[in-house]
């Protein structure tokens, strides 16, 4: 492995990390929308592989983000 090849691999990794973060945020939005649309939490967990606690945290985080400050 030469320096150039290593740099290319590192760049591919950084791009992948950025894409993963975008997809993570999009999935969180989709989970919140599913919850708002009354999709049972059990079904959200089954589809995403997340635990009920993880789903609750994602949904609650969305509520605090959209709640206007007094």
N, C-alpha and C positions, 0 to 999 in steps of 0.2 A: 504494500500500500504506500503510494507516494503522497507527498504533501497535496498535490493538486486533486488527486482522487479523494483524499480525506476531506478536503475543503468542499468538494462537490457533494459528498455524502452528508456532511454537516449542514450544508445549505438545504438539501432535500429534507433533512430532518426538521429544520426550522420551519420550512414551508408546511410540512405535515402538521407540526404543532399548531400553527396558525389556523389551518383548515379545521383541525380537531376542535379548537376553541370556538370557532364559528358554528360548527355543527352542534357542539355542546349547548351553546346558547339557543340555537334554533330548536333543539329537542326540548329544552326547558320551556320555551314559549309554547310548543306543541302540547306538552304535559299540562301546562296551565290552562290552555284552551280546552283540552279534553276534560279537565276537572270542571271548568266553567260550563261545559256542555253536558255535565252530569254523567260522564263516563265513569263507571264504578272504579274506585281506586284499585280493586283487585285486578281489573282488566288492564289498567295502566301499568301495574307492577308486572303482570304476566308478559305484556308486550315489550316493555323496556328492560326487564331484568332487574329493575331497581326494587329496593325494599319499600314497604309502606312508609317507613320513617323518611327515607330519601325523597319519596314523592311528596310527603307532607312538607318537608323543608323547601323543596322547589316551589310548591304552590304558595306557601307562606312568604317566601322571599319575593315572589311576584307581587303579592298583596302589599308588602311594605314599599316596593319600588314605585307602585302606582298611586299610593296614598298621598294626597297633598299634605304638606306640612301646615300646621295651624298658624 
